[in-house]
Amino acid sequence: MTTFAHRNLPRLLLQAREAVMGHFRPNLREHGLTDQQWRVLRVLGERGATDAGTIAAQAYLLGPSLTGVLARMERDGLIKRRRDAQDARRTQVAATAKGKRLVQKLAESIEAHYASMENALGKTQLAQLYALLDAVIAMDAGQAAGEKGAA
């Protein structure tokens, strides 16, 4: 048996993600959305129309998965896609009026869950959690930049 000096951080982060998403999923399912579809709509709600590559990066979806998600969302009337006028290899994606209404409607209940989390943890601890997560993400970005420079 192997003994580790540190707790399993990736597993803890996954458990924390599931604990948080457990509060959001019922609302998403009530509106017929998957987690991935919500991540796409949230990106579009925050950024407005944007290219598929940016959505993939911001929603943490791999290209092939994003293609299927966008196809289902377009079929359901939540988004519209069009080829980029300057670069035909790129696809621009925008939320439809129906998609925008859904983002607005879900934003209210999601913000209520965040307020509940803030009440449970306290404003200071929630801010610390955000700061720690930002620091961990920045470590990865710094390492990736170092790898690019080494190439």
PyRosetta script that sets phi, psi and omega in degrees:
from pyrosetta import init, pose_from_sequence

init()
pose = pose_from_sequence("MTTFAHRNLPRLLLQAREAVMGHFRPNLREHGLTDQQWRVLRVLGERGATDAGTIAAQAYLLGPSLTGVLARMERDGLIKRRRDAQDARRTQVAATAKGKRLVQKLAESIEAHYASMENALGKTQLAQLYALLDAVIAMDAGQAAGEKGAA")
pose.set_psi(1, 137.6)
pose.set_omega(1, -179.0)
pose.set_phi(2, -98.4)
pose.set_psi(2, 136.8)
pose.set_omega(2, 176.6)
pose.set_phi(3, -105.2)
pose.set_psi(3, 130.3)
pose.set_omega(3, 178.9)
pose.set_phi(4, -105.2)
pose.set_psi(4, 144.3)
pose.set_omega(4, 179.6)
pose.set_phi(5, -78.0)
pose.set_psi(5, -25.6)
pose.set_omega(5, -176.2)
pose.set_phi(6, -117.7)
pose.set_psi(6, 153.7)
pose.set_omega(6, 174.9)
pose.set_phi(7, -68.4)
pose.set_psi(7, 162.1)
pose.set_omega(7, -177.5)
pose.set_phi(8, -79.3)
pose.set_psi(8, 88.5)
pose.set_omega(8, -175.7)
pose.set_phi(9, -60.9)
pose.set_psi(9, -44.9)
pose.set_omega(9, 178.3)
pose.set_phi(10, -58.0)
pose.set_psi(10, -40.5)
pose.set_omega(10, 179.0)
pose.set_phi(11, -66.9)
pose.set_psi(11, -40.8)
pose.set_omega(11, 178.5)
pose.set_phi(12, -62.5)
pose.set_psi(12, -40.6)
pose.set_omega(12, 178.1)
pose.set_phi(13, -64.7)
pose.set_psi(13, -39.4)
pose.set_omega(13, 176.5)
pose.set_phi(14, -65.1)
pose.set_psi(14, -41.4)
pose.set_omega(14, 178.3)
pose.set_phi(15, -63.5)
pose.set_psi(15, -42.0)
pose.set_omega(15, 178.8)
pose.set_phi(16, -63.8)
pose.set_psi(16, -42.5)
pose.set_omega(16, 178.1)
pose.set_phi(17, -58.7)
pose.set_psi(17, -46.4)
pose.set_omega(17, -179.4)
pose.set_phi(18, -65.3)
pose.set_psi(18, -36.8)
pose.set_omega(18, 177.8)
pose.set_phi(19, -63.0)
pose.set_psi(19, -42.2)
pose.set_omega(19, 179.2)
pose.set_phi(20, -69.5)
pose.set_psi(20, -48.0)
pose.set_omega(20, -177.4)
pose.set_phi(21, -65.4)
pose.set_psi(21, -25.6)
pose.set_omega(21, 177.1)
pose.set_phi(22, -58.8)
pose.set_psi(22, -26.5)
pose.set_omega(22, 177.7)
pose.set_phi(23, -81.8)
pose.set_psi(23, -29.4)
pose.set_omega(23, -175.5)
pose.set_phi(24, -90.4)
pose.set_psi(24, -33.6)
pose.set_omega(24, -172.9)
pose.set_phi(25, -56.2)
pose.set_psi(25, -42.1)
pose.set_omega(25, -179.8)
pose.set_phi(26, -56.3)
pose.set_psi(26, -40.7)
pose.set_omega(26, 177.8)
pose.set_phi(27, -66.5)
pose.set_psi(27, -40.4)
pose.set_omega(27, 179.0)
pose.set_phi(28, -63.2)
pose.set_psi(28, -47.2)
pose.set_omega(28, -178.4)
pose.set_phi(29, -63.6)
pose.set_psi(29, -36.4)
pose.set_omega(29, 178.5)
pose.set_phi(30, -58.7)
pose.set_psi(30, -28.9)
pose.set_omega(30, 179.9)
pose.set_phi(31, -103.5)
pose.set_psi(31, 12.7)
pose.set_omega(31, 175.1)
pose.set_phi(32, 73.7)
pose.set_psi(32, 23.3)
pose.set_omega(32, -177.9)
pose.set_phi(33, -106.3)
pose.set_psi(33, 144.1)
pose.set_omega(33, 169.5)
pose.set_phi(34, -88.6)
pose.set_psi(34, 168.1)
pose.set_omega(34, 176.3)
pose.set_phi(35, -56.4)
pose.set_psi(35, -43.7)
pose.set_omega(35, -177.0)
pose.set_phi(36, -65.1)
pose.set_psi(36, -42.3)
pose.set_omega(36, 178.9)
pose.set_phi(37, -63.2)
pose.set_psi(37, -39.3)
pose.set_omega(37, 178.0)
pose.set_phi(38, -64.6)
pose.set_psi(38, -41.2)
pose.set_omega(38, 179.8)
pose.set_phi(39, -60.6)
pose.set_psi(39, -40.0)
pose.set_omega(39, 177.3)
pose.set_phi(40, -63.8)
pose.set_psi(40, -48.3)
pose.set_omega(40, -179.6)
pose.set_phi(41, -63.3)
pose.set_psi(41, -36.7)
pose.set_omega(41, 179.2)
pose.set_phi(42, -64.7)
pose.set_psi(42, -43.1)
pose.set_omega(42, 177.5)
pose.set_phi(43, -60.2)
pose.set_psi(43, -46.9)
pose.set_omega(43, 180.0)
pose.set_phi(44, -65.1)
pose.set_psi(44, -35.7)
pose.set_omega(44, 177.8)
pose.set_phi(45, -66.6)
pose.set_psi(45, -34.0)
pose.set_omega(45, -179.2)
pose.set_phi(46, -84.1)
pose.set_psi(46, -34.8)
pose.set_omega(46, -172.8)
pose.set_phi(47, -106.2)
pose.set_psi(47, -22.0)
pose.set_omega(47, -169.8)
pose.set_phi(48, 81.8)
pose.set_psi(48, -167.3)
pose.set_omega(48, -178.7)
pose.set_phi(49, -58.2)
pose.set_psi(49, 138.7)
pose.set_omega(49, -179.1)
pose.set_phi(50, -156.2)
pose.set_psi(50, 173.2)
pose.set_omega(50, -177.9)
pose.set_phi(51, -82.3)
pose.set_psi(51, 157.6)
pose.set_omega(51, -176.2)
pose.set_phi(52, -61.7)
pose.set_psi(52, -34.9)
pose.set_omega(52, 179.1)
pose.set_phi(53, -62.8)
pose.set_psi(53, -40.7)
pose.set_omega(53, 177.4)
pose.set_phi(54, -66.1)
pose.set_psi(54, -40.8)
pose.set_omega(54, 177.9)
pose.set_phi(55, -62.1)
pose.set_psi(55, -44.9)
pose.set_omega(55, 179.9)
pose.set_phi(56, -57.4)
pose.set_psi(56, -45.3)
pose.set_omega(56, -178.8)
pose.set_phi(57, -67.9)
pose.set_psi(57, -44.6)
pose.set_omega(57, -176.0)
pose.set_phi(58, -74.7)
pose.set_psi(58, -30.1)
pose.set_omega(58, -178.7)
pose.set_phi(59, -96.5)
pose.set_psi(59, 0.0)
pose.set_omega(59, -179.2)
pose.set_phi(60, 52.9)
pose.set_psi(60, 55.6)
pose.set_omega(60, 176.3)
pose.set_phi(61, -124.8)
pose.set_psi(61, 135.8)
pose.set_omega(61, 175.2)
pose.set_phi(62, -71.8)
pose.set_psi(62, 150.4)
pose.set_omega(62, -177.0)
pose.set_phi(63, -47.7)
pose.set_psi(63, -53.0)
pose.set_omega(63, -179.1)
pose.set_phi(64, -61.4)
pose.set_psi(64, -37.4)
pose.set_omega(64, 177.6)
pose.set_phi(65, -67.3)
pose.set_psi(65, -42.2)
pose.set_omega(65, -179.5)
pose.set_phi(66, -61.1)
pose.set_psi(66, -39.8)
pose.set_omega(66, 179.8)
pose.set_phi(67, -56.9)
pose.set_psi(67, -46.4)
pose.set_omega(67, 178.9)
pose.set_phi(68, -66.8)
pose.set_psi(68, -41.5)
pose.set_omega(68, 179.1)
pose.set_phi(69, -61.9)
pose.set_psi(69, -46.2)
pose.set_omega(69, -179.6)
pose.set_phi(70, -64.0)
pose.set_psi(70, -38.5)
pose.set_omega(70, 179.3)
pose.set_phi(71, -61.6)
pose.set_psi(71, -44.1)
pose.set_omega(71, 179.3)
pose.set_phi(72, -67.5)
pose.set_psi(72, -38.8)
pose.set_omega(72, 179.8)
pose.set_phi(73, -67.4)
pose.set_psi(73, -37.3)
pose.set_omega(73, 177.1)
pose.set_phi(74, -66.7)
pose.set_psi(74, -43.2)
pose.set_omega(74, 177.3)
pose.set_phi(75, -58.0)
pose.set_psi(75, -37.5)
pose.set_omega(75, -178.1)
pose.set_phi(76, -85.5)
pose.set_psi(76, 2.3)
pose.set_omega(76, 176.1)
pose.set_phi(77, 76.5)
pose.set_psi(77, 21.0)
pose.set_omega(77, -178.6)
pose.set_phi(78, -91.4)
pose.set_psi(78, -27.2)
pose.set_omega(78, -179.4)
pose.set_phi(79, -138.1)
pose.set_psi(79, 165.2)
pose.set_omega(79, 170.3)
pose.set_phi(80, -132.0)
pose.set_psi(80, 146.3)
pose.set_omega(80, 179.8)
pose.set_phi(81, -121.0)
pose.set_psi(81, 149.6)
pose.set_omega(81, 173.4)
pose.set_phi(82, -153.0)
pose.set_psi(82, 154.6)
pose.set_omega(82, 177.1)
pose.set_phi(83, -68.9)
pose.set_psi(83, 141.8)
pose.set_omega(83, 176.9)
pose.set_phi(84, -66.4)
pose.set_psi(84, 132.2)
pose.set_omega(84, -177.5)
pose.set_phi(85, -65.0)
pose.set_psi(85, -33.7)
pose.set_omega(85, -178.7)
pose.set_phi(86, -86.8)
pose.set_psi(86, -25.9)
pose.set_omega(86, -176.6)
pose.set_phi(87, -143.1)
pose.set_psi(87, 100.5)
pose.set_omega(87, -175.3)
pose.set_phi(88, -63.8)
pose.set_psi(88, -14.3)
pose.set_omega(88, 177.6)
pose.set_phi(89, -76.6)
pose.set_psi(89, -18.3)
pose.set_omega(89, -177.5)
pose.set_phi(90, -100.1)
pose.set_psi(90, 148.9)
pose.set_omega(90, 178.5)
pose.set_phi(91, -115.9)
pose.set_psi(91, 129.3)
pose.set_omega(91, 174.9)
pose.set_phi(92, -92.4)
pose.set_psi(92, 137.7)
pose.set_omega(92, -178.7)
pose.set_phi(93, -124.6)
pose.set_psi(93, 137.1)
pose.set_omega(93, 177.7)
pose.set_phi(94, -137.6)
pose.set_psi(94, 148.1)
pose.set_omega(94, 173.6)
pose.set_phi(95, -74.6)
pose.set_psi(95, 140.8)
pose.set_omega(95, 173.6)
pose.set_phi(96, -78.9)
pose.set_psi(96, 175.4)
pose.set_omega(96, 175.9)
pose.set_phi(97, -57.8)
pose.set_psi(97, -40.7)
pose.set_omega(97, 178.3)
pose.set_phi(98, -62.7)
pose.set_psi(98, -43.9)
pose.set_omega(98, 179.0)
pose.set_phi(99, -64.1)
pose.set_psi(99, -41.1)
pose.set_omega(99, 178.5)
pose.set_phi(100, -64.5)
pose.set_psi(100, -41.0)
pose.set_omega(100, 177.8)
pose.set_phi(101, -62.4)
pose.set_psi(101, -39.8)
pose.set_omega(101, 179.8)
pose.set_phi(102, -65.7)
pose.set_psi(102, -42.2)
pose.set_omega(102, 177.1)
pose.set_phi(103, -59.9)
pose.set_psi(103, -46.3)
pose.set_omega(103, -179.3)
pose.set_phi(104, -61.7)
pose.set_psi(104, -43.3)
pose.set_omega(104, -178.8)
pose.set_phi(105, -65.2)
pose.set_psi(105, -45.6)
pose.set_omega(105, -179.0)
pose.set_phi(106, -71.0)
pose.set_psi(106, -30.4)
pose.set_omega(106, -179.1)
pose.set_phi(107, -57.4)
pose.set_psi(107, -38.1)
pose.set_omega(107, -179.4)
pose.set_phi(108, -62.3)
pose.set_psi(108, -48.9)
pose.set_omega(108, -178.2)
pose.set_phi(109, -71.5)
pose.set_psi(109, -35.0)
pose.set_omega(109, 178.9)
pose.set_phi(110, -67.2)
pose.set_psi(110, -42.5)
pose.set_omega(110, 177.0)
pose.set_phi(111, -62.7)
pose.set_psi(111, -33.7)
pose.set_omega(111, 176.7)
pose.set_phi(112, -64.5)
pose.set_psi(112, -38.8)
pose.set_omega(112, 176.9)
pose.set_phi(113, -65.9)
pose.set_psi(113, -39.6)
pose.set_omega(113, 177.0)
pose.set_phi(114, -63.9)
pose.set_psi(114, -38.8)
pose.set_omega(114, 177.5)
pose.set_phi(115, -63.7)
pose.set_psi(115, -39.7)
pose.set_omega(115, 177.4)
pose.set_phi(116, -63.5)
pose.set_psi(116, -41.8)
pose.set_omega(116, 178.1)
pose.set_phi(117, -63.7)
pose.set_psi(117, -41.1)
pose.set_omega(117, 178.7)
pose.set_phi(118, -63.7)
pose.set_psi(118, -38.5)
pose.set_omega(118, 176.4)
pose.set_phi(119, -64.8)
pose.set_psi(119, -41.7)
pose.set_omega(119, -177.9)
pose.set_phi(120, -69.7)
pose.set_psi(120, -43.8)
pose.set_omega(120, -177.3)
pose.set_phi(121, -88.6)
pose.set_psi(121, -29.6)
pose.set_omega(121, -171.7)
pose.set_phi(122, 96.1)
pose.set_psi(122, 148.0)
pose.set_omega(122, -176.5)
pose.set_phi(123, -59.7)
pose.set_psi(123, -42.4)
pose.set_omega(123, -177.5)
pose.set_phi(124, -65.1)
pose.set_psi(124, -46.5)
pose.set_omega(124, -179.0)
pose.set_phi(125, -66.5)
pose.set_psi(125, -37.8)
pose.set_omega(125, 178.0)
pose.set_phi(126, -64.5)
pose.set_psi(126, -41.8)
pose.set_omega(126, 177.3)
pose.set_phi(127, -62.8)
pose.set_psi(127, -38.6)
pose.set_omega(127, 177.2)
pose.set_phi(128, -65.2)
pose.set_psi(128, -40.1)
pose.set_omega(128, 178.1)
pose.set_phi(129, -61.2)
pose.set_psi(129, -46.9)
pose.set_omega(129, 177.0)
pose.set_phi(130, -58.9)
pose.set_psi(130, -44.0)
pose.set_omega(130, -178.5)
pose.set_phi(131, -64.5)
pose.set_psi(131, -41.5)
pose.set_omega(131, 178.8)
pose.set_phi(132, -65.7)
pose.set_psi(132, -43.3)
pose.set_omega(132, 178.5)
pose.set_phi(133, -63.7)
pose.set_psi(133, -41.3)
pose.set_omega(133, 176.2)
pose.set_phi(134, -60.5)
pose.set_psi(134, -39.5)
pose.set_omega(134, 179.9)
pose.set_phi(135, -66.1)
pose.set_psi(135, -41.7)
pose.set_omega(135, 178.1)
pose.set_phi(136, -63.7)
pose.set_psi(136, -43.7)
pose.set_omega(136, 178.9)
pose.set_phi(137, -62.9)
pose.set_psi(137, -41.2)
pose.set_omega(137, 179.5)
pose.set_phi(138, -64.5)
pose.set_psi(138, -33.6)
pose.set_omega(138, 176.9)
pose.set_phi(139, -60.8)
pose.set_psi(139, -43.5)
pose.set_omega(139, 179.2)
pose.set_phi(140, -64.6)
pose.set_psi(140, -43.1)
pose.set_omega(140, 179.9)
pose.set_phi(141, -63.7)
pose.set_psi(141, -40.4)
pose.set_omega(141, 178.2)
pose.set_phi(142, -65.2)
pose.set_psi(142, -41.0)
pose.set_omega(142, 178.0)
pose.set_phi(143, -65.8)
pose.set_psi(143, -42.3)
pose.set_omega(143, 179.3)
pose.set_phi(144, -63.2)
pose.set_psi(144, -39.7)
pose.set_omega(144, 178.9)
pose.set_phi(145, -65.7)
pose.set_psi(145, -38.3)
pose.set_omega(145, 177.5)
pose.set_phi(146, -64.8)
pose.set_psi(146, -37.3)
pose.set_omega(146, 178.7)
pose.set_phi(147, -66.2)
pose.set_psi(147, -39.5)
pose.set_omega(147, 178.9)
pose.set_phi(148, -64.8)
pose.set_psi(148, -40.9)
pose.set_omega(148, 179.8)
pose.set_phi(149, -67.3)
pose.set_psi(149, -28.3)
pose.set_omega(149, -178.0)
pose.set_phi(150, -79.2)
pose.set_psi(150, -17.9)
pose.set_omega(150, -174.1)
pose.set_phi(151, -74.5)
pose.dump_pdb("model.pdb")
